Amino acid sequence: MPNVSLKVKRAYFAKVKQANYAASLRLEGMDTTTTSRPLSSKAAVLEKYRQN
């Protein structure tokens, strides 16, 4: 069995943790499709509300 670096282990754990969290939300009936899009930057949000 090849040695796996700590960085690879952490990346795998993060991926599995996110997948499990998304599955848990789906089981609770929540829509997870909107959580996968990137969030806006603080500057973009401030600019949007300053225009109004």
PDB file of N, H, CA, C and O in Angstrom:
ATOM      1  N   MET A   1       0.846  -1.175   0.000  1.00  0.00           N
ATOM      2  CA  MET A   1       0.000   0.000   0.000  1.00  0.00           C
ATOM      3  C   MET A   1       0.894   1.241   0.000  1.00  0.00           C
ATOM      4  O   MET A   1       1.786   1.364   0.839  1.00  0.00           O
ATOM      5  N   PRO A   2       0.657   2.163  -0.941  1.00  0.00           N
ATOM      6  CA  PRO A   2       1.509   3.357  -1.009  1.00  0.00           C
ATOM      7  C   PRO A   2       1.213   4.324   0.146  1.00  0.00           C
ATOM      8  O   PRO A   2       0.097   4.394   0.661  1.00  0.00           O
ATOM      9  N   ASN A   3       2.248   5.057   0.523  1.00  0.00           N
ATOM     10  H   ASN A   3       3.155   5.001   0.105  1.00  0.00           H
ATOM     11  CA  ASN A   3       2.076   6.068   1.564  1.00  0.00           C
ATOM     12  C   ASN A   3       1.316   7.255   0.993  1.00  0.00           C
ATOM     13  O   ASN A   3       1.615   7.728  -0.104  1.00  0.00           O
ATOM     14  N   VAL A   4       0.346   7.723   1.736  1.00  0.00           N
ATOM     15  H   VAL A   4       0.103   7.339   2.626  1.00  0.00           H
ATOM     16  CA  VAL A   4      -0.473   8.848   1.303  1.00  0.00           C
ATOM     17  C   VAL A   4      -0.103  10.045   2.164  1.00  0.00           C
ATOM     18  O   VAL A   4      -0.008   9.947   3.388  1.00  0.00           O
ATOM     19  N   SER A   5       0.105  11.180   1.500  1.00  0.00           N
ATOM     20  H   SER A   5       0.028  11.260   0.506  1.00  0.00           H
ATOM     21  CA  SER A   5       0.519  12.362   2.240  1.00  0.00           C
ATOM     22  C   SER A   5      -0.636  12.920   3.061  1.00  0.00           C
ATOM     23  O   SER A   5      -1.803  12.633   2.793  1.00  0.00           O
ATOM     24  N   LEU A   6      -0.299  13.708   4.048  1.00  0.00           N
ATOM     25  H   LEU A   6       0.649  13.941   4.267  1.00  0.00           H
ATOM     26  CA  LEU A   6      -1.297  14.334   4.908  1.00  0.00           C
ATOM     27  C   LEU A   6      -2.184  15.288   4.111  1.00  0.00           C
ATOM     28  O   LEU A   6      -3.378  15.410   4.385  1.00  0.00           O
ATOM     29  N   LYS A   7      -1.594  15.962   3.125  1.00  0.00           N
ATOM     30  H   LYS A   7      -0.624  15.862   2.903  1.00  0.00           H
ATOM     31  CA  LYS A   7      -2.360  16.894   2.293  1.00  0.00           C
ATOM     32  C   LYS A   7      -3.452  16.162   1.522  1.00  0.00           C
ATOM     33  O   LYS A   7      -4.575  16.657   1.426  1.00  0.00           O
ATOM     34  N   VAL A   8      -3.142  15.001   0.974  1.00  0.00           N
ATOM     35  H   VAL A   8      -2.230  14.599   1.051  1.00  0.00           H
ATOM     36  CA  VAL A   8      -4.112  14.204   0.230  1.00  0.00           C
ATOM     37  C   VAL A   8      -5.200  13.690   1.171  1.00  0.00           C
ATOM     38  O   VAL A   8      -6.376  13.668   0.807  1.00  0.00           O
ATOM     39  N   LYS A   9      -4.816  13.278   2.371  1.00  0.00           N
ATOM     40  H   LYS A   9      -3.861  13.296   2.667  1.00  0.00           H
ATOM     41  CA  LYS A   9      -5.793  12.797   3.342  1.00  0.00           C
ATOM     42  C   LYS A   9      -6.759  13.905   3.744  1.00  0.00           C
ATOM     43  O   LYS A   9      -7.963  13.674   3.855  1.00  0.00           O
ATOM     44  N   ARG A  10      -6.232  15.106   3.961  1.00  0.00           N
ATOM     45  H   ARG A  10      -5.254  15.293   3.870  1.00  0.00           H
ATOM     46  CA  ARG A  10      -7.083  16.232   4.347  1.00  0.00           C
ATOM     47  C   ARG A  10      -8.041  16.611   3.230  1.00  0.00           C
ATOM     48  O   ARG A  10      -9.204  16.920   3.489  1.00  0.00           O
ATOM     49  N   ALA A  11      -7.562  16.591   1.986  1.00  0.00           N
ATOM     50  H   ALA A  11      -6.617  16.340   1.776  1.00  0.00           H
ATOM     51  CA  ALA A  11      -8.420  16.914   0.845  1.00  0.00           C
ATOM     52  C   ALA A  11      -9.534  15.885   0.704  1.00  0.00           C
ATOM     53  O   ALA A  11     -10.682  16.240   0.437  1.00  0.00           O
ATOM     54  N   TYR A  12      -9.199  14.627   0.881  1.00  0.00           N
ATOM     55  H   TYR A  12      -8.267  14.339   1.098  1.00  0.00           H
ATOM     56  CA  TYR A  12     -10.204  13.567   0.798  1.00  0.00           C
ATOM     57  C   TYR A  12     -11.244  13.728   1.907  1.00  0.00           C
ATOM     58  O   TYR A  12     -12.445  13.626   1.657  1.00  0.00           O
ATOM     59  N   PHE A  13     -10.784  13.978   3.117  1.00  0.00           N
ATOM     60  H   PHE A  13      -9.809  14.061   3.320  1.00  0.00           H
ATOM     61  CA  PHE A  13     -11.697  14.141   4.240  1.00  0.00           C
ATOM     62  C   PHE A  13     -12.634  15.328   4.025  1.00  0.00           C
ATOM     63  O   PHE A  13     -13.825  15.239   4.326  1.00  0.00           O
ATOM     64  N   ALA A  14     -12.105  16.438   3.506  1.00  0.00           N
ATOM     65  H   ALA A  14     -11.138  16.510   3.262  1.00  0.00           H
ATOM     66  CA  ALA A  14     -12.932  17.617   3.245  1.00  0.00           C
ATOM     67  C   ALA A  14     -13.996  17.312   2.191  1.00  0.00           C
ATOM     68  O   ALA A  14     -15.141  17.746   2.320  1.00  0.00           O
ATOM     69  N   LYS A  15     -13.622  16.572   1.157  1.00  0.00           N
ATOM     70  H   LYS A  15     -12.692  16.220   1.053  1.00  0.00           H
ATOM     71  CA  LYS A  15     -14.565  16.222   0.093  1.00  0.00           C
ATOM     72  C   LYS A  15     -15.666  15.315   0.634  1.00  0.00           C
ATOM     73  O   LYS A  15     -16.841  15.522   0.331  1.00  0.00           O
ATOM     74  N   VAL A  16     -15.304  14.327   1.422  1.00  0.00           N
ATOM     75  H   VAL A  16     -14.350  14.159   1.668  1.00  0.00           H
ATOM     76  CA  VAL A  16     -16.287  13.403   1.986  1.00  0.00           C
ATOM     77  C   VAL A  16     -17.185  14.119   2.987  1.00  0.00           C
ATOM     78  O   VAL A  16     -18.389  13.867   3.032  1.00  0.00           O
ATOM     79  N   LYS A  17     -16.612  15.000   3.780  1.00  0.00           N
ATOM     80  H   LYS A  17     -15.634  15.205   3.744  1.00  0.00           H
ATOM     81  CA  LYS A  17     -17.388  15.753   4.765  1.00  0.00           C
ATOM     82  C   LYS A  17     -18.437  16.617   4.065  1.00  0.00           C
ATOM     83  O   LYS A  17     -19.583  16.672   4.511  1.00  0.00           O
ATOM     84  N   GLN A  18     -18.065  17.286   2.986  1.00  0.00           N
ATOM     85  H   GLN A  18     -17.133  17.242   2.625  1.00  0.00           H
ATOM     86  CA  GLN A  18     -19.001  18.121   2.235  1.00  0.00           C
ATOM     87  C   GLN A  18     -20.096  17.277   1.597  1.00  0.00           C
ATOM     88  O   GLN A  18     -21.264  17.666   1.607  1.00  0.00           O
ATOM     89  N   ALA A  19     -19.729  16.131   1.045  1.00  0.00           N
ATOM     90  H   ALA A  19     -18.781  15.815   1.037  1.00  0.00           H
ATOM     91  CA  ALA A  19     -20.718  15.248   0.429  1.00  0.00           C
ATOM     92  C   ALA A  19     -21.703  14.727   1.474  1.00  0.00           C
ATOM     93  O   ALA A  19     -22.901  14.648   1.203  1.00  0.00           O
ATOM     94  N   ASN A  20     -21.221  14.375   2.645  1.00  0.00           N
ATOM     95  H   ASN A  20     -20.248  14.439   2.864  1.00  0.00           H
ATOM     96  CA  ASN A  20     -22.093  13.894   3.711  1.00  0.00           C
ATOM     97  C   ASN A  20     -23.026  14.999   4.197  1.00  0.00           C
ATOM     98  O   ASN A  20     -24.195  14.740   4.482  1.00  0.00           O
ATOM     99  N   TYR A  21     -22.525  16.218   4.294  1.00  0.00           N
ATOM    100  H   TYR A  21     -21.575  16.429   4.063  1.00  0.00           H
ATOM    101  CA  TYR A  21     -23.350  17.344   4.725  1.00  0.00           C
ATOM    102  C   TYR A  21     -24.454  17.609   3.708  1.00  0.00           C
ATOM    103  O   TYR A  21     -25.604  17.835   4.087  1.00  0.00           O
ATOM    104  N   ALA A  22     -24.119  17.584   2.426  1.00  0.00           N
ATOM    105  H   ALA A  22     -23.185  17.401   2.118  1.00  0.00           H
ATOM    106  CA  ALA A  22     -25.113  17.797   1.379  1.00  0.00           C
ATOM    107  C   ALA A  22     -26.168  16.683   1.404  1.00  0.00           C
ATOM    108  O   ALA A  22     -27.356  16.954   1.228  1.00  0.00           O
ATOM    109  N   ALA A  23     -25.744  15.447   1.620  1.00  0.00           N
ATOM    110  H   ALA A  23     -24.779  15.227   1.763  1.00  0.00           H
ATOM    111  CA  ALA A  23     -26.685  14.333   1.690  1.00  0.00           C
ATOM    112  C   ALA A  23     -27.602  14.492   2.900  1.00  0.00           C
ATOM    113  O   ALA A  23     -28.791  14.185   2.817  1.00  0.00           O
ATOM    114  N   SER A  24     -27.073  14.958   3.998  1.00  0.00           N
ATOM    115  H   SER A  24     -26.107  15.207   4.066  1.00  0.00           H
ATOM    116  CA  SER A  24     -27.874  15.186   5.196  1.00  0.00           C
ATOM    117  C   SER A  24     -28.928  16.259   4.951  1.00  0.00           C
ATOM    118  O   SER A  24     -30.073  16.120   5.382  1.00  0.00           O
ATOM    119  N   LEU A  25     -28.543  17.324   4.261  1.00  0.00           N
ATOM    120  H   LEU A  25     -27.613  17.436   3.911  1.00  0.00           H
ATOM    121  CA  LEU A  25     -29.506  18.378   3.941  1.00  0.00           C
ATOM    122  C   LEU A  25     -30.606  17.853   3.020  1.00  0.00           C
ATOM    123  O   LEU A  25     -31.777  18.186   3.200  1.00  0.00           O
ATOM    124  N   ARG A  26     -30.237  17.038   2.040  1.00  0.00           N
ATOM    125  H   ARG A  26     -29.286  16.767   1.893  1.00  0.00           H
ATOM    126  CA  ARG A  26     -31.239  16.467   1.138  1.00  0.00           C
ATOM    127  C   ARG A  26     -32.212  15.573   1.899  1.00  0.00           C
ATOM    128  O   ARG A  26     -33.410  15.578   1.617  1.00  0.00           O
ATOM    129  N   LEU A  27     -31.700  14.802   2.869  1.00  0.00           N
ATOM    130  H   LEU A  27     -30.727  14.798   3.098  1.00  0.00           H
ATOM    131  CA  LEU A  27     -32.574  13.941   3.664  1.00  0.00           C
ATOM    132  C   LEU A  27     -33.556  14.760   4.498  1.00  0.00           C
ATOM    133  O   LEU A  27     -34.674  14.316   4.760  1.00  0.00           O
ATOM    134  N   GLU A  28     -33.145  15.936   4.908  1.00  0.00           N
ATOM    135  H   GLU A  28     -32.237  16.296   4.696  1.00  0.00           H
ATOM    136  CA  GLU A  28     -34.018  16.814   5.682  1.00  0.00           C
ATOM    137  C   GLU A  28     -34.987  17.588   4.791  1.00  0.00           C
ATOM    138  O   GLU A  28     -35.841  18.316   5.297  1.00  0.00           O
ATOM    139  N   GLY A  29     -34.867  17.441   3.473  1.00  0.00           N
ATOM    140  H   GLY A  29     -34.173  16.850   3.061  1.00  0.00           H
ATOM    141  CA  GLY A  29     -35.783  18.079   2.549  1.00  0.00           C
ATOM    142  C   GLY A  29     -35.349  19.454   2.087  1.00  0.00           C
ATOM    143  O   GLY A  29     -36.148  20.179   1.494  1.00  0.00           O
ATOM    144  N   MET A  30     -34.119  19.829   2.338  1.00  0.00           N
ATOM    145  H   MET A  30     -33.470  19.240   2.820  1.00  0.00           H
ATOM    146  CA  MET A  30     -33.640  21.137   1.923  1.00  0.00           C
ATOM    147  C   MET A  30     -33.055  21.048   0.518  1.00  0.00           C
ATOM    148  O   MET A  30     -32.514  20.015   0.123  1.00  0.00           O
ATOM    149  N   ASP A  31     -33.169  22.146  -0.230  1.00  0.00           N
ATOM    150  H   ASP A  31     -33.608  22.985   0.091  1.00  0.00           H
ATOM    151  CA  ASP A  31     -32.633  22.207  -1.585  1.00  0.00           C
ATOM    152  C   ASP A  31     -31.153  22.569  -1.519  1.00  0.00           C
ATOM    153  O   ASP A  31     -30.796  23.631  -1.009  1.00  0.00           O
ATOM    154  N   THR A  32     -30.300  21.702  -2.027  1.00  0.00           N
ATOM    155  H   THR A  32     -30.590  20.839  -2.441  1.00  0.00           H
ATOM    156  CA  THR A  32     -28.856  21.938  -1.961  1.00  0.00           C
ATOM    157  C   THR A  32     -28.285  22.486  -3.257  1.00  0.00           C
ATOM    158  O   THR A  32     -27.076  22.699  -3.347  1.00  0.00           O
ATOM    159  N   THR A  33     -29.116  22.721  -4.263  1.00  0.00           N
ATOM    160  H   THR A  33     -30.099  22.549  -4.190  1.00  0.00           H
ATOM    161  CA  THR A  33     -28.589  23.198  -5.538  1.00  0.00           C
ATOM    162  C   THR A  33     -28.107  24.647  -5.440  1.00  0.00           C
ATOM    163  O   THR A  33     -27.201  25.036  -6.176  1.00  0.00           O
ATOM    164  N   THR A  34     -28.689  25.451  -4.553  1.00  0.00           N
ATOM    165  H   THR A  34     -29.425  25.135  -3.955  1.00  0.00           H
ATOM    166  CA  THR A  34     -28.286  26.859  -4.445  1.00  0.00           C
ATOM    167  C   THR A  34     -27.028  27.032  -3.610  1.00  0.00           C
ATOM    168  O   THR A  34     -26.387  28.080  -3.691  1.00  0.00           O
ATOM    169  N   THR A  35     -26.650  26.037  -2.809  1.00  0.00           N
ATOM    170  H   THR A  35     -27.170  25.186  -2.744  1.00  0.00           H
ATOM    171  CA  THR A  35     -25.476  26.182  -1.960  1.00  0.00           C
ATOM    172  C   THR A  35     -24.178  25.923  -2.713  1.00  0.00           C
ATOM    173  O   THR A  35     -23.100  26.215  -2.196  1.00  0.00           O
ATOM    174  N   SER A  36     -24.260  25.380  -3.926  1.00  0.00           N
ATOM    175  H   SER A  36     -25.136  25.142  -4.347  1.00  0.00           H
ATOM    176  CA  SER A  36     -23.040  25.040  -4.640  1.00  0.00           C
ATOM    177  C   SER A  36     -22.494  26.193  -5.475  1.00  0.00           C
ATOM    178  O   SER A  36     -21.375  26.108  -5.979  1.00  0.00           O
ATOM    179  N   ARG A  37     -23.266  27.273  -5.630  1.00  0.00           N
ATOM    180  H   ARG A  37     -24.175  27.343  -5.220  1.00  0.00           H
ATOM    181  CA  ARG A  37     -22.764  28.382  -6.432  1.00  0.00           C
ATOM    182  C   ARG A  37     -21.854  29.268  -5.574  1.00  0.00           C
ATOM    183  O   ARG A  37     -22.049  29.363  -4.362  1.00  0.00           O
ATOM    184  N   PRO A  38     -20.872  29.908  -6.190  1.00  0.00           N
ATOM    185  CA  PRO A  38     -19.952  30.744  -5.412  1.00  0.00           C
ATOM    186  C   PRO A  38     -20.658  31.986  -4.857  1.00  0.00           C
ATOM    187  O   PRO A  38     -21.563  32.535  -5.485  1.00  0.00           O
ATOM    188  N   LEU A  39     -20.232  32.408  -3.686  1.00  0.00           N
ATOM    189  H   LEU A  39     -19.496  31.962  -3.175  1.00  0.00           H
ATOM    190  CA  LEU A  39     -20.814  33.580  -3.049  1.00  0.00           C
ATOM    191  C   LEU A  39     -20.226  34.853  -3.641  1.00  0.00           C
ATOM    192  O   LEU A  39     -19.091  34.860  -4.117  1.00  0.00           O
ATOM    193  N   SER A  40     -21.003  35.924  -3.608  1.00  0.00           N
ATOM    194  H   SER A  40     -21.925  35.918  -3.221  1.00  0.00           H
ATOM    195  CA  SER A  40     -20.532  37.210  -4.102  1.00  0.00           C
ATOM    196  C   SER A  40     -19.507  37.797  -3.138  1.00  0.00           C
ATOM    197  O   SER A  40     -19.500  37.492  -1.945  1.00  0.00           O
ATOM    198  N   SER A  41     -18.653  38.636  -3.681  1.00  0.00           N
ATOM    199  H   SER A  41     -18.659  38.884  -4.650  1.00  0.00           H
ATOM    200  CA  SER A  41     -17.676  39.289  -2.817  1.00  0.00           C
ATOM    201  C   SER A  41     -18.356  40.412  -2.044  1.00  0.00           C
ATOM    202  O   SER A  41     -19.431  40.875  -2.425  1.00  0.00           O
ATOM    203  N   LYS A  42     -17.746  40.830  -0.994  1.00  0.00           N
ATOM    204  H   LYS A  42     -16.873  40.454  -0.684  1.00  0.00           H
ATOM    205  CA  LYS A  42     -18.295  41.902  -0.166  1.00  0.00           C
ATOM    206  C   LYS A  42     -18.431  43.189  -0.978  1.00  0.00           C
ATOM    207  O   LYS A  42     -19.419  43.912  -0.848  1.00  0.00           O
ATOM    208  N   ALA A  43     -17.448  43.464  -1.802  1.00  0.00           N
ATOM    209  H   ALA A  43     -16.645  42.877  -1.908  1.00  0.00           H
ATOM    210  CA  ALA A  43     -17.476  44.679  -2.620  1.00  0.00           C
ATOM    211  C   ALA A  43     -18.643  44.650  -3.609  1.00  0.00           C
ATOM    212  O   ALA A  43     -19.287  45.676  -3.830  1.00  0.00           O
ATOM    213  N   ALA A  44     -18.922  43.486  -4.208  1.00  0.00           N
ATOM    214  H   ALA A  44     -18.398  42.653  -4.029  1.00  0.00           H
ATOM    215  CA  ALA A  44     -20.019  43.376  -5.162  1.00  0.00           C
ATOM    216  C   ALA A  44     -21.364  43.589  -4.480  1.00  0.00           C
ATOM    217  O   ALA A  44     -22.253  44.222  -5.049  1.00  0.00           O
ATOM    218  N   VAL A  45     -21.519  43.072  -3.280  1.00  0.00           N
ATOM    219  H   VAL A  45     -20.797  42.557  -2.818  1.00  0.00           H
ATOM    220  CA  VAL A  45     -22.769  43.238  -2.543  1.00  0.00           C
ATOM    221  C   VAL A  45     -22.966  44.699  -2.167  1.00  0.00           C
ATOM    222  O   VAL A  45     -24.063  45.235  -2.322  1.00  0.00           O
ATOM    223  N   LEU A  46     -21.919  45.346  -1.676  1.00  0.00           N
ATOM    224  H   LEU A  46     -21.027  44.911  -1.550  1.00  0.00           H
ATOM    225  CA  LEU A  46     -22.018  46.761  -1.303  1.00  0.00           C
ATOM    226  C   LEU A  46     -22.354  47.624  -2.512  1.00  0.00           C
ATOM    227  O   LEU A  46     -23.163  48.546  -2.407  1.00  0.00           O
ATOM    228  N   GLU A  47     -21.748  47.340  -3.650  1.00  0.00           N
ATOM    229  H   GLU A  47     -21.090  46.591  -3.735  1.00  0.00           H
ATOM    230  CA  GLU A  47     -22.014  48.112  -4.866  1.00  0.00           C
ATOM    231  C   GLU A  47     -23.468  47.965  -5.303  1.00  0.00           C
ATOM    232  O   GLU A  47     -24.098  48.934  -5.727  1.00  0.00           O
ATOM    233  N   LYS A  48     -23.991  46.752  -5.196  1.00  0.00           N
ATOM    234  H   LYS A  48     -23.480  45.965  -4.851  1.00  0.00           H
ATOM    235  CA  LYS A  48     -25.375  46.508  -5.599  1.00  0.00           C
ATOM    236  C   LYS A  48     -26.341  47.350  -4.765  1.00  0.00           C
ATOM    237  O   LYS A  48     -27.265  47.957  -5.307  1.00  0.00           O
ATOM    238  N   TYR A  49     -26.130  47.387  -3.456  1.00  0.00           N
ATOM    239  H   TYR A  49     -25.379  46.895  -3.015  1.00  0.00           H
ATOM    240  CA  TYR A  49     -27.058  48.103  -2.585  1.00  0.00           C
ATOM    241  C   TYR A  49     -26.818  49.615  -2.579  1.00  0.00           C
ATOM    242  O   TYR A  49     -27.713  50.374  -2.206  1.00  0.00           O
ATOM    243  N   ARG A  50     -25.665  50.051  -2.972  1.00  0.00           N
ATOM    244  H   ARG A  50     -24.938  49.435  -3.275  1.00  0.00           H
ATOM    245  CA  ARG A  50     -25.398  51.477  -3.075  1.00  0.00           C
ATOM    246  C   ARG A  50     -26.109  52.091  -4.279  1.00  0.00           C
ATOM    247  O   ARG A  50     -26.401  53.287  -4.285  1.00  0.00           O
ATOM    248  N   GLN A  51     -26.387  51.279  -5.294  1.00  0.00           N
ATOM    249  H   GLN A  51     -26.150  50.307  -5.289  1.00  0.00           H
ATOM    250  CA  GLN A  51     -27.044  51.779  -6.497  1.00  0.00           C
ATOM    251  C   GLN A  51     -28.512  52.111  -6.238  1.00  0.00           C
ATOM    252  O   GLN A  51     -29.083  52.942  -6.945  1.00  0.00           O
ATOM    253  N   ASN A  52     -29.128  51.487  -5.251  1.00  0.00           N
ATOM    254  H   ASN A  52     -28.663  50.813  -4.676  1.00  0.00           H
ATOM    255  CA  ASN A  52     -30.564  51.709  -4.959  1.00  0.00           C
ATOM    256  C   ASN A  52     -30.804  52.977  -4.226  1.00  0.00           C
ATOM    257  O   ASN A  52     -31.949  53.301  -3.911  1.00  0.00           O
TER     258      ASN A  52
END
